[in-house]
Amino acid sequence: MQNHCVVPDCPSGISDFQALFRFPRDPNRLQKWVEQCQRDDLKEKSAEQLYKYYRLCGKHFEASAFDSDAPGSVLKADAVPSVFDGPSQPQSGQVKRGKETTKDSETERRGRKRMKKAPAEPITETVQNVPEEDEEKKYLKTLLEVLLLLGEQSIPPFAPCNGKDDGLKSRNFQALLEYRLNCGDEVLKNKFDSSRQNCFSNELDTLITVCEQYVRSKVIKGVKQNGFFSLLTSEPVKISGEWCLPVFLRYVDQLKSHQEKFAGFLTFEGDENDLAEKLLSEMTDRWGLDMSQCRAQAHACSGTHSRKIKAFASKLVEKYPKAILTFRSTNPLTLSLANSIDKEDKAEELKKISRTSWTRRNDGFEVALDVIEALLLCVDSVHDNEDMRWNDQVTHSALEISKALTDFEFIMALIVLKNVMVLIQAFGKNLQGKAVDIHSATASLTAVLQSLKEMSDNIDVYHDFFYDEAVNLAATMEIPVKVPRFFLMKRQGEERSTQEDDYYKEQVTVPAVKHVIGEMNDLFSQDHIKVLGCMCLIPDIIEGKKSTQPDEESVQVFSDDIPNAGSLSAELHCWWVKWSKKSKGETFPASLHDTLQLADVKFFPNVMTALRLLSILPTLALEDSSDVAFKRYRMYIENMPDNVKSKSLALFNINYDVGFDLDSMVELYQKTYPERQEVS
C-alpha cells in the first residue's frame, strides 16, 4: 500500500498531509476514478491491484463529495475525484490540484448530476479484464511493498545484531513480513518455509538494488525530458566505511517550475586524477546522464576533500566547457570561500564539535570573534568539572576545544578571514536575496574584486593591522604569541631567526588573501557573470532600470542554446518595450518563477529559454517548495544512525515521491536477476 497520493507531484504527504482513500472496488465507479486521474498506467491494473496498492488524497475531491454527517473524512458512496490542475501527462508526472474551480469543472459537475438521474449503460469492458498474475509476481510485489513502506518512513529494514554474530540482520523487514504472514497473507504462506528462519530476508539485498535502479531511472528520466540541468554536490559523507559524494540535479520542469532531485551517491575514494574520470564515467555510463546538457556545476566541500573536488570540477569543465563553475546557494559565499582552503582546518574541528546556526551566516567570522572569549570560559569550566556534572567524554571534548581556541595561529586565521570577508559580505548576502538584489550584486562584483586586489597590493600594511588586532585579542584571552614548534624544528640550523610577525604574514595572511582572490575568480568567471546578468530580463527589473536598451551581451552567453539566435535582438527589443512602463497600480513579475509563469512568455522563445537556463544556476536559491530533496537529504544524514545508513535506501527515502509502479519494479527485478525467477 502506498502512503502517498497516486497523482504525480501532489504535495500530500510531503508538505500538506491529507487523508488518503482507496480506489473503489465497484467497476463503474472505479473506471471513473481511473479516467479522472488520467494516468494510462492505471488503466492496465486490475481492480484488486488498484484497491490494494493505490490511494488518492482528499485534495482531489470537492467538499460536496464528503459525507458531512459522518465523523472525520468519509467519502460519499458515489464520490468521484474532480479537482485537478488540468490534463496530466502520464509520462512527465506533472499533475497538481488547482486552487480555484474552473468553468470546465463546473460543467463536468452538472454533467455528473444528470448522469445520476439517467440509468447507467452496461459496460462491456472494465479494468478487471486483466489476466491473473502468477504467484511469483505477487510474491515479489509483496516484498517490494513492505520494503518501500520502510524506506518511505526512514525505517531501516535491517538492524545491528546484539548477539555474537557481527553485521546487520533484516529484522524490521522480516518482522513486517511475518506480521502479514500471521494475518493470513496467502502469497507469503505459499512461499514460507518453516524450516528456515530467514526465508524472506534472503531477497533483501537484491530488492534494495532494484529499488535503487528504479528510483534513479525515474530521476534521470525526469531530467532528460526537460533538457538542460545543473550538477550540484554536497560535503562527502562516510557510509559503510567509505567516503561517498552526494549528487543533486537541478532543472526546470514542463510546468516551468524549479526542481532539484537527489540522484544518489558516488564513491569518493582514490587518487584525485583517477577519481575525476571515475566519477564522470559512473554518471554517464551507469546512471545514463547526458552531461552535454549540463550547463552549470557547484560543489560544497571543505578540508582535505577540496583538492579532489577541484580536480573533478576541472575535469568536468575540460570535457564539457558549458558546465560553468559556480557556488551553491545553500551556503553563504564567505563560508564557501573559507571552507575551500586546502589546509588542516582547526576551525572546522571546532565547528563540528559545537555546531550551531551562526556558522551559516554571512557574518559568521565576526560572530565567532564576538563569542570566542565567552566560549573559552565556558569550555574551561566544563573541563574543570568542579561540580562533577560532566562525564569523561564531555570533559575531553571540552579540552580539545580549549586547545584549538588558545592556539594563536587559529586566532590569527580568524582575524584575517574576518577582515577579508568583510569586503565580500554584502555581495554574498545580495546573491542570496531577491532578483533585484542579485542583479545589484552582479553590478558590484567589479568593485569587490578591485577591493581584494588593493588589499593584496598593500598586504604589508593590512597585515600589520591584522596582526595587531590578533595580538590584542590574544592578550585578553591570555594566549601566548609564538611561532609553532613544528615550524621551528624544520628551520633548525638556519642562521636567520624567524620572527612571529613574519611567520604569520607568510603562513597565514598572504596565503589566505591569495586563496580568496583565486576562488572568487574561479567561481565568478566571465560566463558566470553574463548568466547572472540575465536577471535583467525580469520585468520588474526592466521597469526599475528605466532603460530602453536591452542587455543583449549577457543573453548572448546562451547563443548556442536559444532556438533562434538570429532574431534575438528584435525579440529583446520587443520584450523591453513590453515591460519598460507600467500603469498606476500595476505590478510586474519580480522573480524568475513568476516571469516563467507568464502566459505570453511563450511568444518570446529566446527569452523563455534564457530564463529557463538562468533558473538552473546553482548560485540562485530555490523556493522552499522546490528545496524538498536537499532538506530530506540533510534529515536522513543527520538523523539516521551511522551503522544503518545505506546509499541505496537513502536514494528512495529522499525520492519517495517519484511514484512507484510495482509492476515495473517486478519487471526490472526479473530482468536484472533472471536466474532468481523461482525464489527458494
Salt bridges, closest charged atoms under 4 A:
ASP16 OD2 - LYS59 NZ 2.61
ASP40 OD1 - LYS43 NZ 3.73
ASP41 OD2 - ARG39 NH2 2.47
GLU48 OE2 - ARG25 NH2 3.41
GLU62 OE2 - ARG109 NH1 3.04
GLU62 OE2 - ARG112 NH2 3.74
ASP78 OD2 - LYS116 NZ 3.65
GLU106 OE1 - ARG109 NH2 1.77
GLU106 OE2 - ARG110 NH1 3.95
GLU132 OE2 - LYS138 NZ 2.84
GLU133 OE2 - LYS141 NZ 2.32
GLU136 OE1 - LYS191 NZ 3.23
GLU145 OE1 - ARG180 NH1 3.09
GLU152 OE2 - HIS4 NE2 3.61
ASP185 OD2 - ARG180 NH2 3.10
GLU203 OE2 - ARG676 NH2 3.33
GLU212 OE2 - ARG216 NH2 3.19
GLU242 OE2 - LYS647 NZ 2.94
GLU260 OE1 - ARG250 NH2 2.96
GLU260 OE2 - ARG328 NH2 3.12
GLU272 OE1 - ARG307 NE 3.56
GLU277 OE2 - LYS315 NZ 3.37
GLU277 OE1 - LYS319 NZ 3.28
GLU282 OE2 - ARG286 NH1 2.68
GLU318 OE1 - LYS315 NZ 3.82
ASP342 OD2 - ARG307 NH1 3.35
ASP363 OD1 - ARG361 NE 2.90
GLU400 OE2 - HIS396 NE2 3.82
GLU400 OE2 - LYS403 NZ 3.98
ASP407 OD2 - LYS346 NZ 2.48
GLU409 OE2 - LYS343 NZ 3.42
ASP457 OD2 - LYS453 NZ 2.97
ASP460 OD1 - LYS505 NZ 2.33
GLU469 OE2 - LYS418 NZ 2.90
GLU494 OE1 - ARG491 NE 2.48
ASP501 OD1 - HIS463 NE2 2.62
GLU519 OE2 - LYS310 NZ 3.07
GLU543 OE2 - LYS546 NZ 2.67
GLU543 OE1 - LYS582 NZ 3.98
ASP560 OD2 - LYS322 NZ 3.75
ASP561 OD2 - ARG295 NE 2.88
ASP561 OD1 - LYS322 NZ 3.58
ASP594 OD1 - HIS593 ND1 3.57
ASP600 OD2 - LYS578 NZ 2.72
GLU623 OE1 - HIS258 ND1 3.14
GLU638 OE2 - ARG634 NE 3.67
ASP642 OD1 - LYS645 NZ 2.94
ASP657 OD2 - LYS261 NZ 3.96
ASP661 OD1 - LYS45 NZ 2.71
ASP663 OD2 - LYS45 NZ 2.45
ASP663 OD1 - LYS141 NZ 2.37
